[in-house]
Amino acid sequence: MDRSFYLDLARSGARFPIGAHLVLCEKPDHDALLTQGEGLGRVIAETADRFRTPLALPLMDLMVEKADLLTMIGIPEAQVNTHHFDACPPDDIIARIRSSLDSPPSPRMRANCEAIRHVASRRPDLVPAGMAIGPFSLMTKLLNDPITPVFMAGSGVTGAEDPEVHAVEIALELAVLVIQRGIRMQVDAGARAVCVCEPAANKVYLSPRQLDAGADIFERLVMANLRRIKATLDELGADLILHDCGELIDPMIRDFATLDPAILSLGSSRKLWEDSRWVPKTTVLFGNLPTKNFYSDAQVPLDSVGELSRDLIRRMRQVGHPFILGSECDVLSVPGSEGIIKAKIERMMTCEA
């Protein structure tokens, strides 16, 4: 899609959260809607309308690809959240996954694609987007203990030398294949951009000390695989929206910028006006109000939302970088705090710049 869409959106002063979960949870049948494509599509369109944006971002559910992968090997859906590989999957399991890449999608993936198709066919005024987890983040959800072998890899240990590091390498390879499959299905359904969420690529999993010492783990375990995802999007003619709300260090931002995303969405730990020095002006920066804490008046009082919004808008104008004020991540509906969360989102959207 023409990059000018995103740049014009930024120039227009657009503000919006990643907020489909807020709208979904208002529905009495919200759990059932997760597997009902047309109903989910109506939620996505309603979300775009409510927050006054032409970009129709779907629900940010980062378990969809894990469920899709585990379905291929017969793991019941009820066990998806808790199922992990304690070691590298055996060869027969790897072969089953590879041979199942053309099989029908899992119920949630199918519903997501049907939702995109609904938006694309019924709402020509909206730009339908897809959603995908990033390969590194999916790997962390597949393995029982990803932190230890990632650290070992940062110390120079290879998969040929250690079975745990080998498990990380295999899990990453399978993750890329399953994510590519999901992206192809979503673009085929009508998605013109895909938000790829890589929140686990952060300094908790990837040691800054190792990176400062010259370790190549960010390149090997994160960037190389994200480039494969970007190549798939380029092949399909869809744009990359890259999201990482994790705790990041400056070199990570510089590397992310090399992917040339249409939008780069970052968490509230980052100062976007400083990060803008590494990001080309053809990439819109999005975020990054502390919306993860909007449920708490103690952490983010309502009156502070306008101040934070105005300050961020002012700083981004000063550096002259294309910018959309938004949430640092998807805004979750927290039972008992729905009203105050929505009030803070409304303050974000309506406060004077």
C-alpha positions in Angstrom: 0.0 0.0 0.0 1.2 3.5 -0.7 3.2 4.7 2.4 1.5 8.1 2.1 -1.6 6.6 3.8 0.2 6.3 7.1 2.1 9.6 6.7 -1.2 11.4 5.9 -2.8 9.8 8.9 0.0 11.1 11.1 -0.2 14.6 9.6 -4.0 14.6 10.2 -3.4 14.5 14.0 -5.0 11.0 14.3 -5.0 9.5 17.8 -6.3 6.1 18.7 -5.5 3.1 20.9 -5.1 -0.5 19.9 -8.5 -1.1 21.4 -10.5 -4.0 20.0 -10.4 -5.9 23.3 -12.3 -3.0 25.0 -15.1 -3.2 22.4 -15.1 -7.0 22.3 -15.6 -7.3 26.1 -18.7 -5.0 25.9 -20.5 -7.8 24.1 -22.4 -10.4 26.2 -21.2 -13.2 24.0 -17.6 -11.9 23.8 -16.0 -15.4 24.4 -18.1 -17.0 21.6 -17.2 -14.1 19.2 -13.6 -15.2 19.2 -14.5 -18.0 16.9 -17.3 -16.3 15.0 -15.6 -14.5 12.1 -18.4 -12.2 11.0 -19.2 -11.1 14.5 -15.5 -10.5 15.2 -15.3 -8.5 12.0 -18.1 -6.3 13.2 -16.2 -5.7 16.5 -13.1 -4.6 14.5 -15.1 -2.2 12.4 -16.9 -0.8 15.5 -13.5 -0.3 17.1 -12.2 1.7 14.2 -15.4 3.8 14.2 -15.3 4.5 17.9 -11.7 5.6 17.9 -12.1 7.5 14.6 -9.4 5.8 12.6 -9.5 4.3 9.1 -7.0 1.6 10.2 -9.0 -1.4 11.3 -6.6 -3.2 13.8 -7.9 -6.6 15.0 -7.6 -8.1 18.4 -4.0 -8.5 19.6 -4.2 -12.2 20.7 -0.6 -13.6 20.7 -1.7 -17.2 21.3 -3.4 -17.7 17.9 -0.3 -18.9 16.1 0.7 -21.2 19.1 -2.8 -22.7 18.9 -2.5 -23.1 15.1 0.9 -24.9 15.5 -0.2 -27.2 18.3 -3.4 -28.1 16.5 -1.3 -29.6 13.8 0.1 -32.1 16.3 -3.1 -32.9 18.0 -2.9 -30.8 21.2 -6.4 -30.0 22.4 -7.3 -26.3 22.3 -7.9 -26.4 26.1 -4.3 -27.3 26.7 -2.7 -24.7 24.3 -2.0 -22.1 27.0 -0.2 -24.5 29.3 1.5 -26.8 26.8 5.3 -26.3 26.3 8.1 -28.4 24.9 10.5 -29.4 27.6 13.1 -30.2 24.9 13.5 -30.0 21.1 10.5 -31.5 19.4 11.3 -34.9 18.0 11.8 -35.4 14.3 8.3 -36.9 13.7 6.6 -33.9 15.4 8.7 -31.5 13.3 7.8 -33.4 10.2 4.1 -33.3 11.1 4.1 -29.6 11.5 6.0 -29.0 8.2 3.6 -31.3 6.3 0.5 -29.6 7.9 1.3 -26.0 6.7 -1.4 -26.3 4.0 -4.0 -27.8 6.4 -7.1 -25.9 7.5 -6.4 -23.2 10.1 -7.3 -23.6 13.8 -10.7 -22.1 14.9 -9.2 -18.8 16.1 -7.1 -18.3 13.0 -10.0 -19.1 10.8 -12.2 -16.6 12.7 -9.5 -13.9 12.4 -9.3 -14.4 8.6 -13.1 -14.3 8.3 -13.2 -11.1 10.4 -10.7 -9.5 8.0 -12.7 -10.6 5.0 -15.8 -9.1 6.6 -14.1 -5.7 7.0 -12.6 -5.8 3.6 -15.9 -6.6 1.9 -18.3 -4.6 3.9 -16.3 -1.5 4.8 -14.4 0.0 1.9 -13.7 3.1 4.0 -11.5 1.1 6.3 -8.0 -0.4 5.8 -8.1 -3.9 7.2 -5.1 -5.1 9.0 -3.9 -8.5 10.2 -2.2 -9.5 13.5 0.7 -11.9 14.1 3.1 -12.7 16.9 6.8 -12.4 16.1 9.0 -15.5 15.8 11.1 -14.8 18.9 8.0 -14.2 21.0 6.3 -17.4 19.7 9.5 -19.3 20.5 9.3 -18.2 24.1 5.7 -19.5 24.3 6.6 -22.9 22.9 9.5 -23.8 25.1 9.4 -24.5 28.8 12.6 -22.6 29.6 13.7 -20.2 26.8 15.8 -17.9 29.0 18.7 -20.2 29.8 19.4 -21.4 26.2 19.1 -17.8 24.9 21.7 -16.7 27.4 23.9 -19.7 26.4 23.5 -18.7 22.7 24.7 -15.2 23.7 27.7 -16.8 25.3 28.6 -18.3 21.9 27.1 -21.8 22.4 25.6 -23.2 19.2 22.8 -25.6 18.6 25.3 -28.2 17.4 27.0 -28.0 20.8 24.0 -27.9 23.1 20.5 -29.5 22.9 18.7 -26.6 24.6 20.1 -24.1 22.2 19.2 -26.5 19.4 15.6 -26.5 20.7 15.5 -22.7 20.5 16.8 -22.8 16.9 14.2 -25.4 15.9 11.4 -23.6 17.7 12.3 -20.4 15.9 12.3 -22.2 12.5 8.8 -23.7 13.2 7.6 -20.3 14.4 8.6 -18.5 11.2 6.8 -21.2 9.1 3.6 -21.0 11.1 3.6 -17.2 11.2 4.2 -17.0 7.5 1.3 -19.3 7.0 -1.0 -17.1 9.1 0.1 -13.9 7.4 -0.6 -15.4 3.9 -4.1 -16.4 5.0 -4.8 -13.0 6.5 -3.5 -11.1 3.4 -5.5 -13.5 1.2 -8.6 -12.5 3.3 -8.0 -8.8 2.5 -5.4 -7.5 5.1 -3.4 -4.7 3.6 -1.0 -4.5 6.5 -0.1 -6.8 9.3 0.9 -5.8 12.9 3.7 -8.1 13.9 4.1 -8.2 17.7 7.5 -9.1 19.1 7.3 -8.0 22.8 9.6 -10.8 24.1 12.5 -9.3 22.1 13.6 -7.2 25.0 16.4 -6.9 27.5 14.8 -9.5 29.8 15.4 -12.3 27.4 18.4 -10.8 25.6 21.2 -9.6 27.9 22.3 -6.0 27.2 25.7 -7.0 28.7 26.1 -9.8 26.2 25.0 -7.5 23.3 27.4 -4.7 24.5 30.2 -7.4 24.5 29.5 -8.2 20.8 27.1 -11.1 21.0 25.1 -11.5 17.8 22.0 -13.1 19.4 19.7 -10.1 18.6 20.6 -10.5 14.9 20.5 -14.4 14.9 17.5 -15.0 17.1 15.4 -11.9 16.4 16.3 -9.8 13.3 17.1 -12.6 10.9 13.7 -14.1 11.4 11.9 -10.7 11.3 13.5 -10.1 7.9 12.0 -13.4 6.7 8.6 -12.2 7.9 9.2 -8.8 6.2 10.2 -10.5 3.0 6.9 -12.5 3.0 4.9 -9.2 3.5 6.8 -7.6 0.7 6.1 -10.6 -1.6 2.4 -10.3 -0.7 2.3 -6.5 -1.1 1.3 -5.9 2.5 2.8 -3.4 4.9 4.6 -4.1 8.2 3.4 -2.6 11.4 6.0 -3.6 14.0 5.1 -3.6 17.7 7.4 -4.2 20.6 6.3 -2.9 24.0 9.1 -4.6 25.9 12.0 -3.0 27.7 14.4 -2.2 24.8 17.9 -0.7 24.4 18.9 1.7 21.7 20.6 -0.7 19.3 17.4 -2.7 19.2 15.5 0.4 18.0 18.2 1.0 15.3 17.8 -2.6 14.1 14.1 -2.5 14.0 14.2 0.6 11.9 16.2 -1.3 9.2 13.0 -3.3 8.5 11.4 -0.1 7.2 8.1 -0.6 8.9 5.2 1.6 7.9 4.5 2.1 11.6 6.8 1.3 14.6 4.8 0.9 17.8 6.8 1.1 21.1 6.1 0.8 24.8 6.1 3.6 27.4 9.7 2.8 28.5 10.9 4.5 25.4 11.2 8.2 24.6 9.9 8.4 21.1 11.4 11.9 20.5 14.8 10.4 21.1 14.2 7.2 19.2 13.2 9.3 16.2 16.9 10.0 15.4 17.2 6.3 14.3 13.9 5.9 12.5 13.4 7.1 8.9 10.7 9.7 8.4 8.9 7.3 6.1 8.1 5.3 9.3 5.4 6.6 11.6 6.1 6.3 15.3 3.1 5.2 17.3 2.3 5.2 21.0 3.3 5.3 23.7 1.1 6.4 26.6 1.3 4.1 29.7 -2.0 2.4 28.9 -1.0 -0.9 30.6 -1.6 1.0 33.8 -4.8 2.9 32.8 -6.8 0.6 35.1 -5.1 2.2 38.1 -5.8 5.8 39.2 -2.8 5.4 41.6 -0.4 4.8 38.8 -2.0 6.9 36.1 -4.5 9.5 37.4 -7.1 10.6 34.9 -5.8 14.2 35.0 -2.3 13.1 34.1 -3.4 11.6 30.8 -4.0 15.0 29.1 -0.6 16.2 30.4 1.2 13.2 29.1 -0.6 13.4 25.8 0.2 17.0 25.3 3.8 16.6 26.2 4.3 13.7 23.8 2.6 15.6 21.0 4.7 18.7 21.6 8.0 16.8 21.7 7.2 14.9 18.6 6.4 18.1 16.8 9.7 19.6 17.9 11.6 16.7 16.3 9.4 16.8 13.2 8.8 13.0 13.0 5.6 11.5 11.7 3.7 10.4 14.8 0.3 9.0 16.0 -0.6 9.3 19.6 -1.8 6.0 20.9 -1.5 3.2 23.4 1.7 1.5 24.3 0.1 -1.9 23.6 -3.4 -3.3 23.2 -5.7 -1.8 25.8 -7.2 -4.7 27.8 -10.6 -4.5 29.4 -10.0 -5.1 33.1 -13.1 -6.2 35.1 -14.2 -3.5 37.5 -12.0 -0.9 35.8 -13.7 -0.6 32.4 -15.1 2.9 33.1 -11.9 4.5 34.2 -10.0 2.9 31.3 -12.4 4.2 28.7 -12.4 7.7 30.4 -8.6 7.8 30.1 -8.7 6.7 26.4 -11.3 9.4 25.7 -9.1 12.0 27.5 -6.2 10.9 25.3 -8.2 11.3 22.2 -9.9 14.6 23.0 -7.4 16.7 25.1 -6.1 19.8 23.4 -2.8 19.4 21.8 
